[in-house]
Amino acid sequence: MKIKNEVLKMLEQNRDTAVSGQILAKKLDVSRQAIWKAIKSLQEDGYIIHALPNKGYWLDTSCDIISAEGIRLFLSEKNRNCPIIFYKVIDSTNTAAKKLALDGARHGTIVIAEEQAAGRGRMGKSFFSPPGTGIYISFILKPKVDIDNAQLITIYAAVTVCTVIERFTRLSPKIKWVNDIFLNGKKICGILTEAAGNFESGGIESIIVGIGINFSTRQEDFPPEIRHIAGSLPSPGISRNQFAAALIDKMLKHGDCRFQPNLTQLYKERSLMIGRVISYQKNTATVSGTVLDINEKGNLVVRTREGEIDILRSGEVQIRNISEHDFMT
C-alpha cells in the first residue's frame, strides 16, 4: 500500500492528536522525507492537514473527504480488495450499479459517490444528495434467494444501517417499514432495492441495494420542503470513510441472503410500526388499521378497522400521529 495511504490511516485514527513525523516514519519504516512528501500529496488531494514544529501533523476536524482509497483503509482484510467504483458526481449510484451488473460486475461490487445529481428513492421520489455531507452507496449483490424472499434484502440492509449507527454513536435509530431509518423524529437514511435481470432468461441476476445516509448535513441545508422531516447523524465522531467501510463489511457478511435466523426479530426490535395505527392505499381506497406484526418474509401484518387481516408486501404507509417522542428509548 502507498505510504500516503498508511499516513492517512494513522491521521484518521488520531484525529484529535498530533502525530509526529518521527513516529510516522518509525511506524512505517520510512524516512522523514518520505512522510513529508506523503503529507504534501495528501494536501494536494484536498485533505486539510495541519503541522506544527515539535508536535507533528493532524487532520482538521472539518476534513471529511470520501474516496475509494480512504474507505479501503478501514475495510476488513476479507473485503479489502472488493471492487469500489467512486464518482465525484453521478446521477444515481443505483443507476450506475444496474448498468455494471448487466455488464457482468461480480457480487460485492460497490458504487459510491460524493454527490448524486438525481438521487432516487422508492415510489419515484427523489433523494437529496449534496456533496460533502452524505454517504451515497450502492451494492451489487447476487443472492441465493427466490423472488418471494427478495424483500429480506431490504430488511437486512435496514438492520445493517441501524447496527452500524448503534456501534459508532450509541444512539437508537428506528425503522419505518420498509426502508427508511429515523433518528429523533427525522429521516436520516433511505434504502432503494432494485433488481437487475435478463429479459431473455426471465430471471433476477443481481439485486442492487442503494443506501443514502445524511451523515453530517446541517438542518438549514435541507430544501425547505423536506426540512421538517429530514435529519442527519449528530456528529458521529468518525469519518465518512470509516462509516462506509463498516457498512460494507457488515453488508457483505450476509449479503448472499444466508441470513441469520433472527433477522426479522432484529428488524422488529428496531421497528416504528408494531402497534401503530397506519393508513395505506388498497384498490384505490385509503385503508386504516393497526400493525400487528412483521412476518418472516418482512411483510407487514395489519388488522383493518373492519377486522380484516391484510398482508402488505410493498407500498407506501403513513403512521398516524408520529412524533419525536416515538423515538425515545
C-alpha positions as CSV (number, residue, x, y, z in Angstrom):
1,M,0.0,0.0,0.0
2,K,1.2,3.5,-0.8
3,I,3.0,5.4,2.0
4,K,0.5,8.2,1.8
5,N,-2.4,5.8,2.4
6,E,-0.8,4.5,5.5
7,V,-0.1,8.1,6.7
8,L,-3.7,8.9,6.0
9,K,-4.9,5.9,8.0
10,M,-2.8,6.9,11.0
11,L,-4.0,10.5,10.8
12,E,-7.6,9.3,10.6
13,Q,-7.2,7.1,13.6
14,N,-5.7,10.0,15.6
15,R,-7.8,13.0,14.6
16,D,-7.7,14.6,18.0
17,T,-4.0,14.3,18.4
18,A,-0.9,15.5,16.6
19,V,1.3,12.6,15.3
20,S,5.0,13.5,14.9
21,G,6.8,12.9,11.7
22,Q,9.3,10.8,13.7
23,I,6.6,8.4,15.0
24,L,5.0,8.1,11.5
25,A,8.4,7.4,10.0
26,K,9.3,4.8,12.6
27,K,5.9,3.0,12.4
28,L,6.0,2.9,8.6
29,D,9.8,2.2,8.5
30,V,10.4,5.0,6.0
31,S,12.4,8.3,6.1
32,R,11.1,11.6,7.5
33,Q,11.4,13.0,4.0
34,A,9.0,10.2,2.7
35,I,6.5,11.3,5.3
36,W,6.8,14.9,4.4
37,K,6.2,14.0,0.7
38,A,3.1,11.9,1.6
39,I,1.7,14.8,3.7
40,K,2.2,17.2,0.7
41,S,0.5,14.7,-1.6
42,L,-2.5,14.4,0.7
43,Q,-2.8,18.1,1.0
44,E,-2.8,18.4,-2.8
45,D,-5.7,15.8,-2.8
46,G,-7.7,18.2,-0.7
47,Y,-7.0,17.0,2.8
48,I,-6.7,19.7,5.4
49,I,-3.6,18.7,7.4
50,H,-2.0,21.0,10.0
51,A,1.6,20.9,11.0
52,L,3.5,22.3,14.0
53,P,7.2,22.0,14.8
54,N,7.9,19.6,17.6
55,K,4.3,18.5,17.6
56,G,3.5,16.8,14.3
57,Y,0.6,16.5,11.9
58,W,-3.1,16.2,12.3
59,L,-6.2,16.2,10.2
60,D,-8.5,19.2,10.6
61,T,-11.8,18.0,12.2
62,S,-13.8,19.6,9.4
63,C,-11.9,17.5,6.8
64,D,-14.0,14.6,5.7
65,I,-13.2,13.5,2.1
66,I,-14.7,10.3,1.0
67,S,-12.9,8.1,-1.5
68,A,-12.3,4.5,-2.6
69,E,-8.8,4.6,-1.2
70,G,-10.0,6.1,2.1
71,I,-12.7,3.5,2.6
72,R,-10.3,0.7,1.7
73,L,-8.1,1.7,4.6
74,F,-10.8,0.7,7.1
75,L,-12.1,-2.4,5.4
76,S,-11.5,-5.9,6.9
77,E,-8.8,-8.0,5.3
78,K,-11.5,-10.1,3.7
79,N,-13.1,-7.2,1.8
80,R,-10.1,-5.0,1.3
81,N,-9.9,-5.9,-2.4
82,C,-13.6,-5.7,-3.2
83,P,-14.3,-3.6,-6.3
84,I,-15.1,0.0,-5.3
85,I,-16.1,2.4,-8.1
86,F,-16.0,6.0,-7.0
87,Y,-17.6,9.0,-8.7
88,K,-17.2,12.7,-7.7
89,V,-20.7,13.4,-9.2
90,I,-23.2,10.9,-10.7
91,D,-26.9,11.0,-11.5
92,S,-27.6,7.9,-9.3
93,T,-25.3,5.2,-7.8
94,N,-28.2,2.7,-8.3
95,T,-28.4,3.5,-12.0
96,A,-24.7,3.1,-12.4
97,A,-24.7,-0.1,-10.4
98,K,-27.5,-1.6,-12.5
99,K,-25.5,-1.0,-15.7
100,L,-22.5,-2.6,-14.2
101,A,-24.5,-5.6,-13.0
102,L,-25.9,-6.1,-16.5
103,D,-22.3,-5.9,-17.9
104,G,-21.3,-8.7,-15.6
105,A,-20.0,-7.0,-12.4
106,R,-19.4,-9.5,-9.7
107,H,-21.1,-10.0,-6.3
108,G,-19.9,-7.4,-3.8
109,T,-19.1,-4.6,-6.3
110,I,-19.6,-1.2,-4.7
111,V,-20.6,2.1,-6.3
112,I,-20.2,5.2,-4.2
113,A,-20.4,8.9,-5.0
114,E,-19.6,12.2,-3.3
115,E,-22.7,13.7,-4.8
116,Q,-25.8,12.5,-6.7
117,A,-27.4,14.8,-9.2
118,A,-30.6,12.7,-9.4
119,G,-30.6,10.5,-6.3
120,R,-33.7,8.2,-6.3
121,G,-35.9,6.8,-3.6
122,R,-38.8,4.4,-3.6
123,M,-42.1,5.2,-5.4
124,G,-40.3,7.5,-7.8
125,K,-39.3,10.0,-5.1
126,S,-36.0,12.0,-5.3
127,F,-33.3,11.8,-2.6
128,F,-31.4,15.0,-1.7
129,S,-27.7,14.1,-2.1
130,P,-25.4,17.2,-1.7
131,P,-21.6,16.9,-1.7
132,G,-19.5,16.8,1.4
133,T,-22.1,15.6,3.9
134,G,-23.6,12.3,2.8
135,I,-22.8,8.6,2.1
136,Y,-24.4,7.5,-1.2
137,I,-23.6,3.9,-1.9
138,S,-24.9,1.0,-3.9
139,F,-24.1,-2.7,-3.6
140,I,-24.3,-5.2,-6.4
141,L,-25.4,-8.5,-4.8
142,K,-26.0,-11.9,-6.4
143,P,-28.0,-13.5,-3.6
144,K,-29.2,-17.1,-3.4
145,V,-32.8,-16.1,-2.9
146,D,-36.1,-16.5,-4.7
147,I,-38.3,-13.6,-5.7
148,D,-40.8,-14.3,-2.8
149,N,-38.0,-13.6,-0.3
150,A,-36.3,-10.7,-2.1
151,Q,-37.7,-8.2,0.5
152,L,-35.3,-9.8,3.0
153,I,-32.5,-8.0,1.3
154,T,-34.1,-4.6,2.2
155,I,-34.8,-5.9,5.7
156,Y,-31.2,-6.9,6.1
157,A,-29.9,-3.5,4.7
158,A,-32.1,-1.6,7.2
159,V,-30.9,-3.7,10.2
160,T,-27.3,-3.3,8.9
161,V,-27.5,0.5,8.8
162,C,-29.0,0.6,12.3
163,T,-26.4,-1.6,13.8
164,V,-23.5,0.4,12.3
165,I,-25.1,3.6,13.6
166,E,-25.5,2.0,17.1
167,R,-21.9,0.9,17.0
168,F,-20.5,4.3,16.4
169,T,-23.0,6.6,18.2
170,R,-24.8,4.5,20.9
171,L,-28.0,6.1,19.6
172,S,-31.2,4.1,18.8
173,P,-32.3,4.5,15.2
174,K,-35.7,3.2,14.2
175,I,-37.0,1.7,11.0
176,K,-40.2,2.8,9.2
177,W,-41.3,-0.1,7.1
178,V,-39.8,-1.0,4.9
179,N,-36.8,1.1,4.1
180,D,-36.5,4.4,6.0
181,I,-34.3,4.9,9.0
182,F,-35.3,7.6,11.5
183,L,-33.5,9.2,14.4
184,N,-35.1,11.7,16.8
185,G,-38.2,12.0,14.7
186,K,-36.3,12.7,11.4
187,K,-35.5,10.6,8.4
188,I,-31.7,10.1,8.2
189,C,-31.4,7.3,5.7
190,G,-33.3,5.8,2.7
191,I,-32.8,2.4,1.1
192,L,-33.7,1.6,-2.5
193,T,-33.6,-2.1,-3.6
194,E,-33.9,-2.9,-7.3
195,A,-33.5,-6.0,-9.5
196,A,-31.2,-6.2,-12.5
197,G,-32.4,-9.1,-14.7
198,N,-32.0,-10.7,-18.0
199,F,-35.2,-10.4,-20.1
200,E,-34.2,-13.4,-22.2
201,S,-33.8,-15.7,-19.2
202,G,-36.6,-14.1,-17.3
203,G,-34.7,-14.3,-14.0
204,I,-33.2,-11.9,-11.5
205,E,-29.4,-12.0,-11.9
206,S,-28.5,-9.2,-9.4
207,I,-30.1,-7.1,-6.7
208,I,-28.9,-3.5,-6.3
209,V,-29.2,-2.1,-2.8
210,G,-28.8,1.7,-2.7
211,I,-28.3,3.3,0.7
212,G,-28.3,7.1,1.2
213,I,-27.3,8.5,4.6
214,N,-27.4,12.1,5.7
215,F,-24.1,11.8,7.6
216,S,-23.4,15.4,8.6
217,T,-25.9,17.6,6.8
218,R,-26.9,20.8,8.6
219,Q,-30.6,21.2,9.1
220,E,-30.6,24.6,7.3
221,D,-29.0,23.0,4.2
222,F,-32.0,20.7,3.5
223,P,-34.5,22.1,1.0
224,P,-37.4,23.9,2.8
225,E,-40.0,21.3,1.6
226,I,-38.2,18.4,3.4
227,R,-36.7,20.3,6.4
228,H,-39.5,19.2,8.7
229,I,-38.9,15.5,8.2
230,A,-35.2,15.2,7.1
231,G,-32.4,14.9,9.6
232,S,-28.8,13.8,9.9
233,L,-26.5,11.9,12.2
234,P,-25.4,14.1,15.1
235,S,-21.6,14.4,15.0
236,P,-20.7,10.6,15.0
237,G,-17.1,11.4,15.7
238,I,-15.8,9.4,12.8
239,S,-15.2,10.0,9.1
240,R,-17.5,9.0,6.2
241,N,-14.8,6.6,5.1
242,Q,-14.8,4.8,8.4
243,F,-18.6,4.6,8.5
244,A,-18.8,3.4,4.8
245,A,-16.2,0.7,5.5
246,A,-18.1,-0.6,8.5
247,L,-21.3,-0.6,6.3
248,I,-19.6,-2.5,3.5
249,D,-18.1,-5.1,5.9
250,K,-21.5,-5.7,7.5
251,M,-23.5,-5.8,4.2
252,L,-21.1,-8.3,2.6
253,K,-21.1,-10.5,5.7
254,H,-24.6,-11.8,4.9
255,G,-25.3,-10.2,1.6
256,D,-25.8,-13.5,-0.1
257,C,-29.0,-13.9,1.8
258,R,-27.8,-16.7,4.0
259,F,-29.2,-14.6,6.8
260,Q,-29.0,-15.3,10.5
261,P,-32.3,-16.9,11.6
262,N,-33.2,-13.9,13.9
263,L,-33.1,-11.3,11.1
264,T,-36.8,-10.4,11.3
265,Q,-36.6,-10.3,15.1
266,L,-33.7,-7.8,14.8
267,Y,-35.8,-5.8,12.4
268,K,-38.9,-5.8,14.6
269,E,-36.8,-4.7,17.7
270,R,-36.0,-1.5,15.7
271,S,-39.3,-1.0,14.1
272,L,-41.5,2.0,14.5
273,M,-44.5,0.1,13.2
274,I,-45.8,-2.6,15.5
275,G,-48.8,-1.5,17.5
276,R,-49.2,1.7,15.5
277,V,-52.2,2.9,13.5
278,I,-51.4,3.4,9.9
279,S,-53.1,4.2,6.6
280,Y,-52.4,2.9,3.1
281,Q,-53.9,2.5,-0.3
282,K,-55.8,-0.6,-1.3
283,N,-57.6,-0.8,-4.6
284,T,-57.7,3.0,-4.9
285,A,-59.2,3.3,-1.4
286,T,-57.5,4.6,1.7
287,V,-57.5,1.9,4.5
288,S,-56.7,2.4,8.1
289,G,-55.5,-0.3,10.5
290,T,-53.2,-1.4,13.3
291,V,-49.9,-3.1,12.7
292,L,-49.9,-6.5,14.4
293,D,-46.6,-7.9,13.3
294,I,-43.8,-8.2,10.7
295,N,-43.7,-11.7,9.3
296,E,-40.7,-13.9,8.4
297,K,-40.7,-12.5,4.8
298,G,-40.6,-8.9,6.0
299,N,-44.3,-8.2,5.2
300,L,-46.5,-6.0,7.3
301,V,-49.4,-7.8,9.1
302,V,-52.3,-5.3,9.6
303,R,-55.7,-5.6,11.2
304,T,-58.0,-3.1,9.5
305,R,-60.7,-1.2,11.3
306,E,-63.2,-3.6,9.8
307,G,-61.4,-6.5,11.5
308,E,-59.8,-8.0,8.3
309,I,-56.2,-9.1,8.2
310,D,-54.1,-7.5,5.4
311,I,-50.6,-8.6,4.5
312,L,-48.6,-5.7,2.9
313,R,-45.7,-6.7,0.7
314,S,-44.9,-3.3,-0.7
315,G,-46.3,0.2,-1.0
316,E,-46.3,3.4,1.0
317,V,-47.8,3.6,4.5
318,Q,-48.4,6.6,6.7
319,I,-48.1,6.4,10.5
320,R,-50.7,8.3,12.4
321,N,-49.6,11.0,14.9
322,I,-45.9,10.3,14.7
323,S,-43.7,12.5,16.9
324,E,-40.2,12.8,18.3
325,H,-41.3,11.0,21.5
326,D,-41.8,7.8,19.5
327,F,-38.0,7.7,19.1
328,M,-37.1,7.9,22.7
329,T,-35.7,4.8,24.3
